[in-house]
Amino acid sequence: MHEIRGAGGTEGGIATFFIGFAMAVAGGWLLTNQVTVTSGYWQLWGYNAFGLSLLPFIVGIAFLFFDGKSIVGWVLTLAGAVILFIGILSHLDIYFRPTSLFNTLLMLVLLMGGIGLIARSLKAR
């Protein structure tokens, strides 16, 4: 007969895992709910450079439509996608909205306490 194991196949408690998971999700949600994310313009020498950053991606796509096995097309497409991804991330402005110390501590305790409970439930005793 099969022995019932705990979270992650260890002897840790399943209840501890789910309580920790709920705490971590609640703390993570509360923390991210206090964050405002805005974006700025991509500028190169004072001009909007977003269109210029699309150029390798579009040329790579054109190469791939012409020949799907084109190495140059794949390199340009992947390089263009990386340029776009990094460009978007590097131009984000992230602000933590004002909140009380109590709310901040509550968010952090829920998040870190939940992660700690999850780790403890996955540890073999």
Buried (B, 14 or more C-beta within 10 A) or exposed (E): EEEEEBBBEBEBBEEBBBBBBEBBEBBBEBBEEBEEEEEEEBEEEEEEBBEEBBEBBEBBBEBBEEEEEBEEBBEBBEEBEEBBEEBEEEBEEEEEEEBEEEEBEBBEEBBEBBBEBBEBBBEEE
